[in-house]
Amino acid sequence: MPRLRSDIWIAAYIRRAMAEGAFAALRRKGVAEAGAIFIKIDRLDGTCLLFGPAPQSLADDDGARRFTRLHQADSIAVPDAEQRLHKELRFDSDLWIVEIEDKQGRHFLDDAVT
């Protein structure tokens, strides 16, 4: 099954987060068809969660996007997340960055986190 385009997936994801009462914004636009997606969940207390694409070995062939938390701790400092995002941008300039502000730290990824 083909994977949903990145731009369409992100539009739906942002709508869902906003419908749940969180603030969501597209920080960086990547390649519409297949750009990698990174999601930063800012808890508004100086900490955040950071998710990126799961390794291909953990992905199913159902076309669904899978994400993995990019840190071991429950949350990380915002500057550490920003440093990681800058590192990813140096590696792949076509990626997308979505930022969610939610004090509860909800990621709205449901079963997409591995």
N, C-alpha and C positions, 0 to 999 in steps of 0.2 A: 504494500500500500504506500503511495507516495506521501511524503511529509508535507504538512501545511506550510505555506510560505511564511517566512519570518515576520514580514510586515502584518499579515493577517492575524497570525498567532498573537503578536504583541498588542494589536488593537483590541482583540477580545480579552486578553489578560488585563490590560489597563482598565477596560470597562468593568470587569469583574471586581477588581480591587476597589474601584471607586464605588461600585454598588454596595460593597461590604462596609463602606465608611472610611476607608483609608484614602490617603492622597497618593496618586500615582502619576508619574511623569516619564516621558521618554527623554533621556539625557543625551543619547547619542544614537543617530540613525545609521544603520549598516546596510549591507546588501539585502535588498528586498526579498530575493528568492530564497537565500539559504545562509544568511549571515549568522554567526554564533551569537547567542543571547546570554547576557549576564544580568543578574537581578540583585540589586542591593536593597535590603530592607533596613531602613534607618529607624531605630527605636526611639529616637528623639531624646536619648539620655547619654549620648556620646558613644553608644555601642550600636552595632548593626550585625546583620547576617549577610553573607554573600554567597550566591549560587551561580554556577556556570554549567555548561553542557557536560552531561555525564559521558564518561569514556564510551566509545562505540561498543566495547565488549559488554557493557551493561545495558545497552539499548535493545529493545525488542524490534522485530521486523514489522510492527504494526503501524509504523509511521508516526507514532506519538513522540513528542519531545520529552527527554528525560534530563533531569538536573541533579547536581550533586552539590552539597555544601562544601565550600572551598576552604574551610578551616576546621580544626579539631574541636576547639572550645565551643560552648553554646552560643557565644557571640564574640565579636572582636571590636576593637576600637575603630572608629570611623577613619582616622588617618591610615591605619593598616589596610583597610578595605580599599581606600583610594589608591594606595601604593600598588596593591595587587591589580587593580583595574588599569593603572598606567602601564604596568608590566605586560598585561594582556594586550593592550593597544599597540605596544611596540612590536609584539609578535604578530598580531592580526588587526590591521587597520579597518577591516570590513565588519567588525562586530557591533552589536547593539548593546546599549546599556539602558535598563529600566530601573528607576528608583521609586521605591514605595516608602512612604512615611506612615508608620503604624506603631503606636506605643506598645501594643501587644506583641509585636514581632511576627504577625501572621504573614505567611509567604504566598498563600493562595495557589499553591502548586499541586495540592491534593496528592494524587498517586504518582506524580511526575518526579518525585524526589527519590533517588536511589541511595 
